[in-house]
Amino acid sequence: MITPCCNSFLKIAQTFSWMSYSDENGNDILCMPHIFVKDIRYRINNCPSCGKEVIDFKIPVSEFSNQ
């Protein structure tokens, strides 16, 4: 389940790159949002809109694609 910090984060989250893994049930989970600049990965530690920490968000791919 997505627990957004604010509505703005959900709108911009799809523009970020995300790390991913499969949980014990085989569900793909997105985590650690980041951006690439000149082949360097920069983590998105805080929401650009409200400032809440977002680096530890875990979002199932199935829910993320429905946003």
Helices and strands as residue ranges (DSSP letters): H 7-13, E 17-22, E 28-37, E 40-43, E 58-60, H 61-64
